[in-house]
Amino acid sequence: MSEVTPPEHGRIRASDADRDSVAHRLREALAEGRLDPDEHSERLDAVYRAKTLGELAPLTEDLPAPSDSSPAPTDFRSPRPVYGGGRVVNQQPTSQAAIALLGGADRSGSWVVPGTFTAVAVMGGINLDLREARFTRRETTIWTYCLMGGVAVVVPDDVQVRVHGVPLMGGFGISGDSPSVVDPDTPVVHIRGIAVMGGVGVEYRPRRHQDEIED
């Protein structure tokens, strides 16, 4: 009777605990400044797409080994990608405002947006990426104030956006394919404010894992 050869370690199917352990290390790397929010978001998406241990290994190979004195908690569950009404959470906002004076500001990754957020750009630029964001309310208002500056808002296809801004020698615009079918509880983002010799642009853009699937 022939023996069954066990699979190579990298080909073993990953469990939820394996994925959560890697996600915990990524969260620590983000907190320590080893990963920026975009890198963290990109790797976190890859964690929950991974089917085998071999697919998980490259996601932390450039990070230091976890300390034995602070093992990952067994009850930790890093947030998986959420959609529609699942984006509305009972959590504290991670940012209340973004201000760019002769410079730039960025909010991206898995951040929590308050019911009212303020973006002020004076001869500077602000990027607000909502593709992995959570919201404290179903309806959110982003107040934008631009003076010879700009605010770019990137949204996914499961968030509705309504623009109500007032342009003065400036502009408010929206591009990309807006969602044709949405969850009844999907978040709604209202873009309000004023743009003086500046602009506010809203763009629907696929999330990173959606880009990869399409490719």
Protein Blocks (a to p, Z undefined) as FASTA:
>chain_A
ZZdddddfklpccdfklmmmmmmmmmmmmmnopacfklmmmmmmmmmmpfbfklmmmmmm
mpccddfklccdfkbccddddehjllpccdddfbfbdcdehiacddehjddddfbdcddd
ehiacdddfklpccfbfbdcdddddehiacdddddfkbccddfbdcehiacddedjddfb
dcfkbccdddedddehiacdddddddfklmmmmZZ
